[in-house]
Amino acid sequence: MLCAVGCRTQGEWLDVSDVRARGSMMICDTVKFDDSMILIGKNNQMFILLDGDRAKINNNVTEKDFLKSDSAGLFVWESSDVLLALRPAAYSRVVMGDMVLPDPMSRAPEFEYLPFTKNFRIVRIDNQPDYLLQFLIRGNSYNCLTCMEPLVQYEHKLTKEDLKDIESHRIYPVDFPDPFAYYILYIPVWEREK
């Protein structure tokens, strides 16, 4: 058995109230999804290229290149953990606002992965968002709230295939140039039906 979301190793927990108290995340803007391109790296971290211009990306592009770019940023599909970094009033405005966030209790969307560069694959999703909420988040808070190590309950002996599957779901930390600096993060949202 493995826990798909919210699992961390014992030493990786950072108190959510501490993350909120430091003001480590703030909402900035809403952006139309349009020609955006979602990418996933070797460490299972997702990024988004807003204008979708593949010609600007060379085969050696890295996470740090995306962190420095004005037209790219971090991307999180399952946002319930990350939104905990918002202060309570901002959290309420986001969750109760005019947009619908991905439901953490619903089935994950079907992702299709296409080759792109040596470090990234393109992620195609079956339910394109209407908009992206743009945030600034401190690097160390982002890693605390998104990096997961699958939790395994040893009820039976695991095979090599089981271990490989478990490891493939692990999300590794982003190697931020400065973990205390703020980085752009995008979260998908849909218009609420009226």
Buried (B, 14 or more C-beta within 10 A) or exposed (E): EBBEBEBBEEEEEBEBEEBBEBEBBBBEEBBEBEEBBBBBBEBBBBBBBBEBEEEEBEEEBBBEBBBEBEBBBBBBBBBBBBBBBBBEEBBEEBBEBEBBBBEEEEEEBEBEEEEBBEBBBBBBBEEEBBBBBBBBBBBBBBBBBBBBBBBBEEEEEEEEEEEEEBEEBBBBBBBBEEBEEBBBBBBBBBEEEE
